[in-house]
């Protein structure tokens, strides 16, 4: 979708994942929805210093959008 939002299918359920920039120090740890509690030195996604901050289950409308986008590929 964009640099801070992606759709992921986990255990046959579609989720909207929201990424966030790392908080400023002294916060050394963040909670990543994929990896759990991680140190800021490990918070890298696609060569960027961000982490997966939240996930929300997709609605039927969002799933239809995702499937339409995938069928175009």
C-alpha positions as CSV (number, residue, x, y, z in Angstrom):
1,X,0.0,0.0,0.0
2,X,2.6,2.6,1.2
3,X,5.7,2.8,3.3
4,X,3.8,2.3,6.5
5,X,1.0,-0.1,5.6
6,X,0.9,-3.6,4.2
7,X,-1.5,-6.4,3.9
8,X,-0.3,-9.8,5.2
9,X,-2.0,-13.2,5.3
10,X,-1.3,-15.0,8.6
11,X,-2.9,-18.4,9.3
12,X,-5.3,-17.9,6.4
13,X,-6.5,-14.5,7.8
14,X,-5.7,-11.2,6.1
15,X,-4.4,-8.3,8.3
16,X,-3.5,-4.7,7.7
17,X,-0.1,-4.2,9.3
18,X,0.9,-0.7,10.3
19,X,4.6,0.1,10.6
20,X,6.0,3.0,12.7
21,X,9.4,4.7,13.0
22,X,11.4,3.8,16.1
23,X,10.6,6.0,19.1
24,X,13.5,8.3,20.1
25,X,16.0,7.1,22.8
26,X,16.0,6.2,25.6
27,X,13.4,3.7,24.5
28,X,15.6,0.7,23.6
29,X,12.8,-1.8,23.1
30,X,9.7,-1.9,21.0
31,X,6.9,-4.5,20.6
32,X,6.8,-5.8,17.1
33,X,3.6,-7.7,16.1
34,X,5.6,-10.4,14.3
35,X,8.6,-10.7,16.6
36,X,7.4,-9.6,20.0
37,X,9.7,-7.5,22.2
38,X,12.8,-6.5,20.2
39,X,15.8,-4.2,20.7
40,X,15.9,-1.1,18.6
41,X,19.1,-2.4,16.9
42,X,16.9,-5.3,15.5
43,X,14.0,-3.1,14.3
44,X,14.7,-3.1,10.6
45,X,12.2,-3.9,7.8
46,X,13.3,-3.7,4.2
47,X,16.4,-1.7,5.1
48,X,14.4,0.9,7.1
49,X,14.5,1.6,10.8
50,X,10.8,0.8,11.4
51,X,8.8,-2.0,13.1
52,X,5.4,-3.6,12.8
53,X,3.5,-1.7,15.4
54,X,0.0,-3.0,15.0
55,X,-2.2,-5.4,13.0
56,X,-5.9,-5.2,12.3
57,X,-8.0,-8.0,10.7
58,X,-9.3,-7.0,7.3
59,X,-12.9,-6.5,6.5
60,X,-14.6,-8.4,3.6
61,X,-14.3,-5.2,1.5
62,X,-10.6,-5.0,2.1
63,X,-10.1,-8.7,1.3
64,X,-11.9,-8.2,-2.0
65,X,-9.6,-5.3,-2.8
66,X,-6.6,-7.4,-1.9
67,X,-7.7,-10.3,-4.1
68,X,-8.5,-7.9,-7.0
69,X,-5.0,-6.5,-6.7
70,X,-3.4,-9.9,-6.6
71,X,-5.3,-11.1,-9.7
72,X,-3.8,-8.2,-11.7
73,X,-0.3,-9.3,-11.1
